[in-house]
Structure formats: structure tokens, C-alpha cells
Amino acid sequence: MRRKLVWLDGQNFQGWGCSECAWAFKPQGPLVGESIAEMKTHYERQRDQEFASHACADHPPATKNPR
């Protein structure tokens, strides 16, 4: 199955993540830009680049019944 960028809304995290693994986007530092539109563009670019470059094997999903 092809991975997708999905919105995650959990108890301890709300934000963007991968549909196939436990990767979640955590922006580095404050938003930058001279306008809200520019800040949004930078945020989306950073999110999309990090999503495209992550390896699902490096972020395995948590098991539901750990031993």
C-alpha cells in the first residue's frame, strides 16, 4: 500500500503523520515568514519534504499488546 500524509488526532498528539508507520511531523523551531501565507508555505514545504524523505522502517508502529 502506498503511504499517505494523514491528520492524526490522538490523546498525546495532534498533527500530520504517515498512514503506514509511526512517523509524525514535528516542526523544528518557530514558524517563519513575513505573513501568515508565507509561514503556512514554509510549514507545508518542511512537512512535505520530511514526509517524502522519511523511511517507514525507521518508525515502526507501536504494538497494541507489548510483552
PQR file with spaces between the fields and no chain letter, atoms N, CA, C, O and H, PARSE charges and radii, in Angstrom:
ATOM       1  N    MET     1       0.849   -1.186    0.000 -0.4000 1.5000
ATOM       2  CA   MET     1       0.000    0.000    0.000 -0.0000 2.0000
ATOM       3  C    MET     1       0.895    1.250    0.000  0.5500 1.7000
ATOM       4  O    MET     1       1.937    1.274    0.655 -0.5500 1.4000
ATOM       5  N    ARG     2       0.495    2.240   -0.708 -0.4000 1.5000
ATOM       6  CA   ARG     2       1.242    3.486   -0.794 -0.0000 2.0000
ATOM       7  C    ARG     2       0.946    4.339    0.433  0.5500 1.7000
ATOM       8  O    ARG     2      -0.211    4.526    0.809 -0.5500 1.4000
ATOM       9  H    ARG     2      -0.351    2.220   -1.240  0.4000 1.0000
ATOM      10  N    ARG     3       2.009    4.856    1.055 -0.4000 1.5000
ATOM      11  CA   ARG     3       1.813    5.676    2.250 -0.0000 2.0000
ATOM      12  C    ARG     3       1.251    7.044    1.884  0.5500 1.7000
ATOM      13  O    ARG     3       1.468    7.556    0.786 -0.5500 1.4000
ATOM      14  H    ARG     3       2.949    4.703    0.750  0.4000 1.0000
ATOM      15  N    LYS     4       0.519    7.621    2.841 -0.4000 1.5000
ATOM      16  CA   LYS     4      -0.096    8.936    2.639 -0.0000 2.0000
ATOM      17  C    LYS     4       0.158    9.802    3.864  0.5500 1.7000
ATOM      18  O    LYS     4       0.347    9.297    4.970 -0.5500 1.4000
ATOM      19  H    LYS     4       0.343    7.205    3.733  0.4000 1.0000
ATOM      20  N    LEU     5       0.158   11.080    3.656 -0.4000 1.5000
ATOM      21  CA   LEU     5       0.231   12.041    4.743 -0.0000 2.0000
ATOM      22  C    LEU     5      -1.186   12.179    5.293  0.5500 1.7000
ATOM      23  O    LEU     5      -2.111   12.539    4.564 -0.5500 1.4000
ATOM      24  H    LEU     5       0.003   11.490    2.757  0.4000 1.0000
ATOM      25  N    VAL     6      -1.349   11.890    6.593 -0.4000 1.5000
ATOM      26  CA   VAL     6      -2.682   11.901    7.194 -0.0000 2.0000
ATOM      27  C    VAL     6      -2.679   12.753    8.461  0.5500 1.7000
ATOM      28  O    VAL     6      -1.639   12.943    9.092 -0.5500 1.4000
ATOM      29  H    VAL     6      -0.598   11.598    7.185  0.4000 1.0000
ATOM      30  N    TRP     7      -3.852   13.260    8.824 -0.4000 1.5000
ATOM      31  CA   TRP     7      -4.025   14.027   10.050 -0.0000 2.0000
ATOM      32  C    TRP     7      -4.226   13.046   11.199  0.5500 1.7000
ATOM      33  O    TRP     7      -5.086   12.168   11.127 -0.5500 1.4000
ATOM      34  H    TRP     7      -4.697   13.106    8.311  0.4000 1.0000
ATOM      35  N    LEU     8      -3.430   13.194   12.261 -0.4000 1.5000
ATOM      36  CA   LEU     8      -3.527   12.337   13.435 -0.0000 2.0000
ATOM      37  C    LEU     8      -4.125   13.147   14.571  0.5500 1.7000
ATOM      38  O    LEU     8      -3.685   14.263   14.847 -0.5500 1.4000
ATOM      39  H    LEU     8      -2.731   13.906   12.319  0.4000 1.0000
ATOM      40  N    ASP     9      -5.113   12.594   15.219 -0.4000 1.5000
ATOM      41  CA   ASP     9      -5.771   13.296   16.322 -0.0000 2.0000
ATOM      42  C    ASP     9      -5.876   12.335   17.501  0.5500 1.7000
ATOM      43  O    ASP     9      -6.886   11.657   17.684 -0.5500 1.4000
ATOM      44  H    ASP     9      -5.471   11.687   14.995  0.4000 1.0000
ATOM      45  N    GLY    10      -4.810   12.294   18.293 -0.4000 1.5000
ATOM      46  CA   GLY    10      -4.757   11.366   19.419 -0.0000 2.0000
ATOM      47  C    GLY    10      -4.757   12.089   20.745  0.5500 1.7000
ATOM      48  O    GLY    10      -4.872   13.313   20.808 -0.5500 1.4000
ATOM      49  H    GLY    10      -3.989   12.845   18.144  0.4000 1.0000
ATOM      50  N    GLN    11      -4.625   11.308   21.806 -0.4000 1.5000
ATOM      51  CA   GLN    11      -4.643   11.864   23.152 -0.0000 2.0000
ATOM      52  C    GLN    11      -3.403   12.716   23.428  0.5500 1.7000
ATOM      53  O    GLN    11      -3.491   13.742   24.104 -0.5500 1.4000
ATOM      54  H    GLN    11      -4.532   10.314   21.754  0.4000 1.0000
ATOM      55  N    ASN    12      -2.245   12.290   22.902 -0.4000 1.5000
ATOM      56  CA   ASN    12      -0.990   12.989   23.176 -0.0000 2.0000
ATOM      57  C    ASN    12      -0.395   13.713   21.978  0.5500 1.7000
ATOM      58  O    ASN    12       0.657   14.341   22.096 -0.5500 1.4000
ATOM      59  H    ASN    12      -2.174   11.457   22.353  0.4000 1.0000
ATOM      60  N    PHE    13      -1.050   13.634   20.833 -0.4000 1.5000
ATOM      61  CA   PHE    13      -0.505   14.279   19.639 -0.0000 2.0000
ATOM      62  C    PHE    13      -1.628   14.638   18.683  0.5500 1.7000
ATOM      63  O    PHE    13      -2.562   13.863   18.476 -0.5500 1.4000
ATOM      64  H    PHE    13      -1.904   13.124   20.737  0.4000 1.0000
ATOM      65  N    GLN    14      -1.521   15.817   18.110 -0.4000 1.5000
ATOM      66  CA   GLN    14      -2.438   16.256   17.066 -0.0000 2.0000
ATOM      67  C    GLN    14      -1.588   16.898   15.989  0.5500 1.7000
ATOM      68  O    GLN    14      -0.923   17.904   16.235 -0.5500 1.4000
ATOM      69  H    GLN    14      -0.762   16.447   18.278  0.4000 1.0000
ATOM      70  N    GLY    15      -1.606   16.324   14.801 -0.4000 1.5000
ATOM      71  CA   GLY    15      -0.802   16.857   13.718 -0.0000 2.0000
ATOM      72  C    GLY    15      -0.709   15.864   12.579  0.5500 1.7000
ATOM      73  O    GLY    15      -1.504   14.929   12.491 -0.5500 1.4000
ATOM      74  H    GLY    15      -2.147   15.507   14.601  0.4000 1.0000
ATOM      75  N    TRP    16       0.275   16.073   11.698 -0.4000 1.5000
ATOM      76  CA   TRP    16       0.434   15.272   10.494 -0.0000 2.0000
ATOM      77  C    TRP    16       1.334   14.081   10.747  0.5500 1.7000
ATOM      78  O    TRP    16       2.304   14.169   11.499 -0.5500 1.4000
ATOM      79  H    TRP    16       0.921   16.833   11.769  0.4000 1.0000
ATOM      80  N    GLY    17       1.004   12.958   10.108 -0.4000 1.5000
ATOM      81  CA   GLY    17       1.803   11.748   10.232 -0.0000 2.0000
ATOM      82  C    GLY    17       1.644   10.869    9.021  0.5500 1.7000
ATOM      83  O    GLY    17       0.962   11.214    8.056 -0.5500 1.4000
ATOM      84  H    GLY    17       0.216   12.887    9.497  0.4000 1.0000
ATOM      85  N    CYS    18       2.293    9.719    9.092 -0.4000 1.5000
ATOM      86  CA   CYS    18       2.284    8.754    7.997 -0.0000 2.0000
ATOM      87  C    CYS    18       1.177    7.729    8.220  0.5500 1.7000
ATOM      88  O    CYS    18       0.923    7.307    9.348 -0.5500 1.4000
ATOM      89  H    CYS    18       2.847    9.438    9.876  0.4000 1.0000
ATOM      90  N    SER    19       0.528    7.342    7.140 -0.4000 1.5000
ATOM      91  CA   SER    19      -0.546    6.346    7.214 -0.0000 2.0000
ATOM      92  C    SER    19      -0.013    4.930    7.427  0.5500 1.7000
ATOM      93  O    SER    19      -0.781    4.044    7.799 -0.5500 1.4000
ATOM      94  H    SER    19       0.733    7.685    6.223  0.4000 1.0000
ATOM      95  N    GLU    20       1.284    4.692    7.201 -0.4000 1.5000
ATOM      96  CA   GLU    20       1.839    3.340    7.253 -0.0000 2.0000
ATOM      97  C    GLU    20       2.812    3.078    8.397  0.5500 1.7000
ATOM      98  O    GLU    20       3.214    1.932    8.597 -0.5500 1.4000
ATOM      99  H    GLU    20       1.908    5.412    6.899  0.4000 1.0000
ATOM     100  N    CYS    21       3.205    4.103    9.153 -0.4000 1.5000
ATOM     101  CA   CYS    21       4.155    3.900   10.249 -0.0000 2.0000
ATOM     102  C    CYS    21       3.906    4.947   11.341  0.5500 1.7000
ATOM     103  O    CYS    21       2.933    5.699   11.280 -0.5500 1.4000
ATOM     104  H    CYS    21       2.878    5.034    8.990  0.4000 1.0000
ATOM     105  N    ALA    22       4.785    4.985   12.326 -0.4000 1.5000
ATOM     106  CA   ALA    22       4.607    5.885   13.466 -0.0000 2.0000
ATOM     107  C    ALA    22       5.287    7.246   13.274  0.5500 1.7000
ATOM     108  O    ALA    22       5.416    8.004   14.236 -0.5500 1.4000
ATOM     109  H    ALA    22       5.575    4.374   12.375  0.4000 1.0000
ATOM     110  N    TRP    23       5.723    7.568   12.056 -0.4000 1.5000
ATOM     111  CA   TRP    23       6.340    8.868   11.811 -0.0000 2.0000
ATOM     112  C    TRP    23       5.293    9.968   11.999  0.5500 1.7000
ATOM     113  O    TRP    23       4.159    9.853   11.535 -0.5500 1.4000
ATOM     114  H    TRP    23       5.618    6.953   11.275  0.4000 1.0000
ATOM     115  N    ALA    24       5.699   11.035   12.691 -0.4000 1.5000
ATOM     116  CA   ALA    24       4.829   12.202   12.874 -0.0000 2.0000
ATOM     117  C    ALA    24       5.658   13.455   12.645  0.5500 1.7000
ATOM     118  O    ALA    24       6.818   13.522   13.051 -0.5500 1.4000
ATOM     119  H    ALA    24       6.621   11.129   13.068  0.4000 1.0000
ATOM     120  N    PHE    25       5.071   14.432   12.003 -0.4000 1.5000
ATOM     121  CA   PHE    25       5.764   15.688   11.718 -0.0000 2.0000
ATOM     122  C    PHE    25       5.800   16.558   12.954  0.5500 1.7000
ATOM     123  O    PHE    25       4.766   16.891   13.535 -0.5500 1.4000
ATOM     124  H    PHE    25       4.129   14.378   11.673  0.4000 1.0000
ATOM     125  N    LYS    26       7.021   16.924   13.348 -0.4000 1.5000
ATOM     126  CA   LYS    26       7.225   17.833   14.475 -0.0000 2.0000
ATOM     127  C    LYS    26       8.099   18.978   13.967  0.5500 1.7000
ATOM     128  O    LYS    26       9.309   18.809   13.813 -0.5500 1.4000
ATOM     129  H    LYS    26       7.861   16.654   12.876  0.4000 1.0000
ATOM     130  N    PRO    27       7.497   20.142   13.703 -0.5600 1.5000
ATOM     131  CA   PRO    27       8.262   21.256   13.130  0.2800 2.0000
ATOM     132  C    PRO    27       9.432   21.657   14.019  0.5500 1.7000
ATOM     133  O    PRO    27       9.353   21.611   15.246 -0.5500 1.4000
ATOM     134  N    GLN    28      10.503   22.045   13.371 -0.4000 1.5000
ATOM     135  CA   GLN    28      11.704   22.490   14.068 -0.0000 2.0000
ATOM     136  C    GLN    28      11.654   24.008   14.226  0.5500 1.7000
ATOM     137  O    GLN    28      11.685   24.733   13.231 -0.5500 1.4000
ATOM     138  H    GLN    28      10.568   22.082   12.374  0.4000 1.0000
ATOM     139  N    GLY    29      11.579   24.489   15.443 -0.4000 1.5000
ATOM     140  CA   GLY    29      11.597   25.922   15.698 -0.0000 2.0000
ATOM     141  C    GLY    29      10.284   26.608   15.369  0.5500 1.7000
ATOM     142  O    GLY    29       9.315   25.965   14.963 -0.5500 1.4000
ATOM     143  H    GLY    29      11.554   23.901   16.251  0.4000 1.0000
ATOM     144  N    PRO    30      10.263   27.921   15.550 -0.5600 1.5000
ATOM     145  CA   PRO    30       9.037   28.689   15.292  0.2800 2.0000
ATOM     146  C    PRO    30       8.767   28.852   13.797  0.5500 1.7000
ATOM     147  O    PRO    30       9.664   28.708   12.966 -0.5500 1.4000
ATOM     148  N    LEU    31       7.522   29.153   13.482 -0.4000 1.5000
ATOM     149  CA   LEU    31       7.173   29.433   12.095 -0.0000 2.0000
ATOM     150  C    LEU    31       7.845   30.734   11.665  0.5500 1.7000
ATOM     151  O    LEU    31       7.923   31.684   12.443 -0.5500 1.4000
ATOM     152  H    LEU    31       6.794   29.270   14.157  0.4000 1.0000
ATOM     153  N    VAL    32       8.327   30.774   10.433 -0.4000 1.5000
ATOM     154  CA   VAL    32       8.996   31.969    9.929 -0.0000 2.0000
ATOM     155  C    VAL    32       8.288   32.465    8.676  0.5500 1.7000
ATOM     156  O    VAL    32       7.717   31.683    7.916 -0.5500 1.4000
ATOM     157  H    VAL    32       8.263   30.002    9.801  0.4000 1.0000
ATOM     158  N    GLY    33       8.335   33.756    8.478 -0.4000 1.5000
ATOM     159  CA   GLY    33       7.737   34.374    7.311 -0.0000 2.0000
ATOM     160  C    GLY    33       7.253   35.764    7.646  0.5500 1.7000
ATOM     161  O    GLY    33       7.107   36.119    8.815 -0.5500 1.4000
ATOM     162  H    GLY    33       8.800   34.392    9.095  0.4000 1.0000
ATOM     163  N    GLU    34       7.006   36.542    6.621 -0.4000 1.5000
ATOM     164  CA   GLU    34       6.560   37.912    6.820 -0.0000 2.0000
ATOM     165  C    GLU    34       5.047   38.033    6.795  0.5500 1.7000
ATOM     166  O    GLU    34       4.505   39.112    7.036 -0.5500 1.4000
ATOM     167  H    GLU    34       7.125   36.253    5.671  0.4000 1.0000
ATOM     168  N    SER    35       4.360   36.931    6.504 -0.4000 1.5000
ATOM     169  CA   SER    35       2.904   36.927    6.506 -0.0000 2.0000
ATOM     170  C    SER    35       2.434   35.534    6.905  0.5500 1.7000
ATOM     171  O    SER    35       3.215   34.582    6.903 -0.5500 1.4000
ATOM     172  H    SER    35       4.800   36.055    6.309  0.4000 1.0000
ATOM     173  N    ILE    36       1.163   35.420    7.244 -0.4000 1.5000
ATOM     174  CA   ILE    36       0.597   34.117    7.578 -0.0000 2.0000
ATOM     175  C    ILE    36       0.727   33.171    6.383  0.5500 1.7000
ATOM     176  O    ILE    36       1.058   31.998    6.556 -0.5500 1.4000
ATOM     177  H    ILE    36       0.528   36.192    7.246  0.4000 1.0000
ATOM     178  N    ALA    37       0.471   33.667    5.190 -0.4000 1.5000
ATOM     179  CA   ALA    37       0.560   32.842    3.982 -0.0000 2.0000
ATOM     180  C    ALA    37       1.986   32.312    3.791  0.5500 1.7000
ATOM     181  O    ALA    37       2.170   31.151    3.428 -0.5500 1.4000
ATOM     182  H    ALA    37       0.202   34.620    5.049  0.4000 1.0000
ATOM     183  N    GLU    38       2.991   33.158    4.034 -0.4000 1.5000
ATOM     184  CA   GLU    38       4.383   32.736    3.883 -0.0000 2.0000
ATOM     185  C    GLU    38       4.752   31.712    4.960  0.5500 1.7000
ATOM     186  O    GLU    38       5.463   30.746    4.681 -0.5500 1.4000
ATOM     187  H    GLU    38       2.841   34.102    4.329  0.4000 1.0000
ATOM     188  N    MET    39       4.268   31.921    6.189 -0.4000 1.5000
ATOM     189  CA   MET    39       4.510   30.956    7.272 -0.0000 2.0000
ATOM     190  C    MET    39       3.899   29.603    6.923  0.5500 1.7000
ATOM     191  O    MET    39       4.519   28.560    7.134 -0.5500 1.4000
ATOM     192  H    MET    39       3.690   32.706    6.415  0.4000 1.0000
ATOM     193  N    LYS    40       2.684   29.628    6.390 -0.4000 1.5000
ATOM     194  CA   LYS    40       1.992   28.399    6.004 -0.0000 2.0000
ATOM     195  C    LYS    40       2.763   27.682    4.906  0.5500 1.7000
ATOM     196  O    LYS    40       2.914   26.461    4.947 -0.5500 1.4000
ATOM     197  H    LYS    40       2.181   30.475    6.219  0.4000 1.0000
ATOM     198  N    THR    41       3.247   28.427    3.931 -0.4000 1.5000
ATOM     199  CA   THR    41       4.003   27.845    2.828 -0.0000 2.0000
ATOM     200  C    THR    41       5.272   27.166    3.340  0.5500 1.7000
ATOM     201  O    THR    41       5.587   26.051    2.927 -0.5500 1.4000
ATOM     202  H    THR    41       3.125   29.419    3.897  0.4000 1.0000
ATOM     203  N    HIS    42       6.005   27.835    4.241 -0.4000 1.5000
ATOM     204  CA   HIS    42       7.234   27.256    4.798 -0.0000 2.0000
ATOM     205  C    HIS    42       6.929   25.998    5.606  0.5500 1.7000
ATOM     206  O    HIS    42       7.644   25.002    5.502 -0.5500 1.4000
ATOM     207  H    HIS    42       5.749   28.741    4.577  0.4000 1.0000
ATOM     208  N    TYR    43       5.863   26.044    6.413 -0.4000 1.5000
ATOM     209  CA   TYR    43       5.448   24.898    7.218 -0.0000 2.0000
ATOM     210  C    TYR    43       5.123   23.711    6.312  0.5500 1.7000
ATOM     211  O    TYR    43       5.605   22.601    6.542 -0.5500 1.4000
ATOM     212  H    TYR    43       5.282   26.853    6.497  0.4000 1.0000
ATOM     213  N    GLU    44       4.313   23.942    5.291 -0.4000 1.5000
ATOM     214  CA   GLU    44       3.911   22.867    4.385 -0.0000 2.0000
ATOM     215  C    GLU    44       5.102   22.305    3.615  0.5500 1.7000
ATOM     216  O    GLU    44       5.182   21.096    3.396 -0.5500 1.4000
ATOM     217  H    GLU    44       3.922   24.843    5.104  0.4000 1.0000
ATOM     218  N    ARG    45       6.020   23.163    3.205 -0.4000 1.5000
ATOM     219  CA   ARG    45       7.206   22.710    2.483 -0.0000 2.0000
ATOM     220  C    ARG    45       8.063   21.820    3.376  0.5500 1.7000
ATOM     221  O    ARG    45       8.516   20.759    2.946 -0.5500 1.4000
ATOM     222  H    ARG    45       5.955   24.145    3.382  0.4000 1.0000
ATOM     223  N    GLN    46       8.289   22.253    4.632 -0.4000 1.5000
ATOM     224  CA   GLN    46       9.079   21.463    5.569 -0.0000 2.0000
ATOM     225  C    GLN    46       8.391   20.121    5.846  0.5500 1.7000
ATOM     226  O    GLN    46       9.039   19.075    5.842 -0.5500 1.4000
ATOM     227  H    GLN    46       7.921   23.114    4.981  0.4000 1.0000
ATOM     228  N    ARG    47       7.086   20.157    6.085 -0.4000 1.5000
ATOM     229  CA   ARG    47       6.313   18.937    6.355 -0.0000 2.0000
ATOM     230  C    ARG    47       6.408   17.971    5.178  0.5500 1.7000
ATOM     231  O    ARG    47       6.686   16.786    5.366 -0.5500 1.4000
ATOM     232  H    ARG    47       6.559   21.007    6.088  0.4000 1.0000
ATOM     233  N    ASP    48       6.182   18.465    3.983 -0.4000 1.5000
ATOM     234  CA   ASP    48       6.185   17.616    2.788 -0.0000 2.0000
ATOM     235  C    ASP    48       7.571   17.034    2.511  0.5500 1.7000
ATOM     236  O    ASP    48       7.681   15.875    2.111 -0.5500 1.4000
ATOM     237  H    ASP    48       5.956   19.427    3.830  0.4000 1.0000
ATOM     238  N    GLN    49       8.629   17.821    2.717 -0.4000 1.5000
ATOM     239  CA   GLN    49       9.990   17.330    2.490 -0.0000 2.0000
ATOM     240  C    GLN    49      10.344   16.244    3.499  0.5500 1.7000
ATOM     241  O    GLN    49      10.923   15.221    3.135 -0.5500 1.4000
ATOM     242  H    GLN    49       8.539   18.763    3.042  0.4000 1.0000
ATOM     243  N    GLU    50       9.996   16.466    4.770 -0.4000 1.5000
ATOM     244  CA   GLU    50      10.300   15.466    5.789 -0.0000 2.0000
ATOM     245  C    GLU    50       9.493   14.195    5.566  0.5500 1.7000
ATOM     246  O    GLU    50      10.016   13.096    5.751 -0.5500 1.4000
ATOM     247  H    GLU    50       9.525   17.297    5.066  0.4000 1.0000
ATOM     248  N    PHE    51       8.233   14.323    5.173 -0.4000 1.5000
ATOM     249  CA   PHE    51       7.410   13.147    4.894 -0.0000 2.0000
ATOM     250  C    PHE    51       8.002   12.353    3.735  0.5500 1.7000
ATOM     251  O    PHE    51       8.131   11.131    3.817 -0.5500 1.4000
ATOM     252  H    PHE    51       7.809   15.216    5.022  0.4000 1.0000
ATOM     253  N    ALA    52       8.358   13.041    2.665 -0.4000 1.5000
ATOM     254  CA   ALA    52       8.897   12.371    1.476 -0.0000 2.0000
ATOM     255  C    ALA    52      10.217   11.659    1.777  0.5500 1.7000
ATOM     256  O    ALA    52      10.507   10.625    1.175 -0.5500 1.4000
ATOM     257  H    ALA    52       8.253   14.033    2.599  0.4000 1.0000
ATOM     258  N    SER    53      11.012   12.193    2.689 -0.4000 1.5000
ATOM     259  CA   SER    53      12.329   11.616    2.950 -0.0000 2.0000
ATOM     260  C    SER    53      12.359   10.614    4.099  0.5500 1.7000
ATOM     261  O    SER    53      13.390    9.978    4.314 -0.5500 1.4000
ATOM     262  H    SER    53      10.776   13.033    3.178  0.4000 1.0000
ATOM     263  N    HIS    54      11.263   10.449    4.847 -0.4000 1.5000
ATOM     264  CA   HIS    54      11.325    9.507    5.966 -0.0000 2.0000
ATOM     265  C    HIS    54      11.241    8.067    5.461  0.5500 1.7000
ATOM     266  O    HIS    54      10.658    7.789    4.413 -0.5500 1.4000
ATOM     267  H    HIS    54      10.425   10.966    4.673  0.4000 1.0000
ATOM     268  N    ALA    55      11.833    7.170    6.229 -0.4000 1.5000
ATOM     269  CA   ALA    55      11.785    5.737    5.912 -0.0000 2.0000
ATOM     270  C    ALA    55      10.878    5.065    6.940  0.5500 1.7000
ATOM     271  O    ALA    55      11.147    5.106    8.141 -0.5500 1.4000
ATOM     272  H    ALA    55      12.306    7.396    7.080  0.4000 1.0000
ATOM     273  N    CYS    56       9.815    4.455    6.463 -0.4000 1.5000
ATOM     274  CA   CYS    56       8.852    3.814    7.372 -0.0000 2.0000
ATOM     275  C    CYS    56       9.530    2.774    8.264  0.5500 1.7000
ATOM     276  O    CYS    56       9.109    2.580    9.404 -0.5500 1.4000
ATOM     277  H    CYS    56       9.596    4.422    5.488  0.4000 1.0000
ATOM     278  N    ALA    57      10.563    2.108    7.772 -0.4000 1.5000
ATOM     279  CA   ALA    57      11.261    1.094    8.561 -0.0000 2.0000
ATOM     280  C    ALA    57      11.914    1.697    9.803  0.5500 1.7000
ATOM     281  O    ALA    57      12.146    0.991   10.784 -0.5500 1.4000
ATOM     282  H    ALA    57      10.905    2.266    6.845  0.4000 1.0000
ATOM     283  N    ASP    58      12.209    2.989    9.767 -0.4000 1.5000
ATOM     284  CA   ASP    58      12.818    3.667   10.914 -0.0000 2.0000
ATOM     285  C    ASP    58      11.790    4.093   11.961  0.5500 1.7000
ATOM     286  O    ASP    58      12.163    4.535   13.047 -0.5500 1.4000
ATOM     287  H    ASP    58      12.020    3.562    8.970  0.4000 1.0000
ATOM     288  N    HIS    59      10.506    3.963   11.646 -0.4000 1.5000
ATOM     289  CA   HIS    59       9.428    4.407   12.539 -0.0000 2.0000
ATOM     290  C    HIS    59       8.342    3.334   12.632  0.5500 1.7000
ATOM     291  O    HIS    59       7.205    3.566   12.224 -0.5500 1.4000
ATOM     292  H    HIS    59      10.203    3.604   10.764  0.4000 1.0000
ATOM     293  N    PRO    60       8.689    2.162   13.167 -0.5600 1.5000
ATOM     294  CA   PRO    60       7.670    1.109   13.220  0.2800 2.0000
ATOM     295  C    PRO    60       6.520    1.500   14.128  0.5500 1.7000
ATOM     296  O    PRO    60       6.720    2.209   15.113 -0.5500 1.4000
ATOM     297  N    PRO    61       5.325    1.047   13.809 -0.5600 1.5000
ATOM     298  CA   PRO    61       4.184    1.368   14.663  0.2800 2.0000
ATOM     299  C    PRO    61       4.297    0.661   16.013  0.5500 1.7000
ATOM     300  O    PRO    61       4.871   -0.423   16.106 -0.5500 1.4000
ATOM     301  N    ALA    62       3.761    1.265   17.026 -0.4000 1.5000
ATOM     302  CA   ALA    62       3.767    0.652   18.354 -0.0000 2.0000
ATOM     303  C    ALA    62       2.862   -0.571   18.348  0.5500 1.7000
ATOM     304  O    ALA    62       1.833   -0.582   17.673 -0.5500 1.4000
ATOM     305  H    ALA    62       3.294    2.146   16.950  0.4000 1.0000
ATOM     306  N    THR    63       3.236   -1.588   19.088 -0.4000 1.5000
ATOM     307  CA   THR    63       2.398   -2.772   19.179 -0.0000 2.0000
ATOM     308  C    THR    63       1.290   -2.522   20.193  0.5500 1.7000
ATOM     309  O    THR    63       1.483   -1.808   21.177 -0.5500 1.4000
ATOM     310  H    THR    63       4.072   -1.579   19.636  0.4000 1.0000
ATOM     311  N    LYS    64       0.132   -3.115   19.944 -0.4000 1.5000
ATOM     312  CA   LYS    64      -1.003   -2.901   20.830 -0.0000 2.0000
ATOM     313  C    LYS    64      -0.897   -3.724   22.102  0.5500 1.7000
ATOM     314  O    LYS    64      -1.418   -3.318   23.141 -0.5500 1.4000
ATOM     315  H    LYS    64      -0.025   -3.695   19.145  0.4000 1.0000
ATOM     316  N    ASN    65      -0.225   -4.887   22.042 -0.4000 1.5000
ATOM     317  CA   ASN    65      -0.086   -5.753   23.204 -0.0000 2.0000
ATOM     318  C    ASN    65       1.394   -6.077   23.451  0.5500 1.7000
ATOM     319  O    ASN    65       1.839   -7.195   23.192 -0.5500 1.4000
ATOM     320  H    ASN    65       0.198   -5.216   21.198  0.4000 1.0000
ATOM     321  N    PRO    66       2.155   -5.089   23.955 -0.5600 1.5000
ATOM     322  CA   PRO    66       3.576   -5.358   24.193  0.2800 2.0000
ATOM     323  C    PRO    66       3.747   -6.411   25.283  0.5500 1.7000
ATOM     324  O    PRO    66       2.946   -6.491   26.214 -0.5500 1.4000
ATOM     325  N    ARG    67       4.793   -7.211   25.158 -0.4000 1.5000
ATOM     326  CA   ARG    67       5.053   -8.271   26.158 -0.0000 2.0000
ATOM     327  C    ARG    67       6.071   -7.836   27.147  0.5500 1.7000
ATOM     328  O    ARG    67       6.413   -8.593   28.055 -0.5500 1.4000
ATOM     329  H    ARG    67       5.444   -7.146   24.402  0.4000 1.0000
